[in-house]
Amino acid sequence: MSKVTIYPRHPHHPARCAGLEVPYRYGSETRKYLPDFIVRVEDGHGEEDLLNLIVEIKGYRREDAKEKKSTMDTYWVPGVNNLGTHGRWAFAEFTEVYQIEADFEAKIRSEFDKMIERFAYEN
C-alpha cells in the first residue's frame, strides 16, 4: 500500500538539517523538540503529494516524551495540516523494536483512512 520514498539520515541530527524544531512546554520550561526522522511516504496520493511522517523512536519513555507527543498530536500536526502550505504531515512514536514495521504500516493505513473519510464528508 505505501512506499517510503525518502528517509533522511544525518550524522548529527536529521531534523536540524531540515530546519524542523518544534517548541513545547515541559512544566514551566520551554524546550525544542527535534524529531529522530522525517520519512516521506507515497501513500496513494502520488509522488507530488507525499506524506511527511515524523518518526520518533523511543526505548525508555521519560515524562518529557509524553509532552512532545502531545504537542505533536494536539497542536503541531493539526496546525501545519490546516495551514495547507507545507504538504501533509503525521506523527508516529515507536517504542517496540520488533513491532516497528507493523506499527509503521498501521500508521500509514490510518492516515489514508482519515483522508478517505475527509473526502467522503466534504462531498
HUDA-V7423 format. One record per backbone hydrogen bond with DSSP energy under -0.5 kcal/mol. NH is the residue of the N-H (numbers start at 1). CO is the residue of the C=O. If there is no record, write none. Layout:
nh: {NH:NH}
co: {CO:CO}
This chain:
nh: {3:5:6:8:15:17:18:19:19:20:21:22:23:24:26:29:31:31:33:34:35:36:37:39:40:41:41:42:43:49:51:52:53:53:54:54:55:55:56:58:58:62:65:66:66:67:68:69:70:71:72:73:74:75:76:77:79:80:81:82:83:84:88:90:92:94:94:97:99:100:100:103:104:105:106:107:108:109:110:111:112:113:114:115:116:117:118:119:120:121:122:123}
co: {42:40:40:38:35:13:14:15:16:15:19:33:21:31:29:26:24:29:22:32:33:55:55:53:6:39:51:3:41:46:41:88:39:51:52:90:37:53:92:56:94:60:62:62:63:63:64:65:66:67:68:69:70:71:71:72:75:76:77:78:79:80:50:52:54:56:92:95:96:96:97:99:100:101:102:103:104:105:106:107:108:109:110:111:112:113:114:115:116:117:118:119}
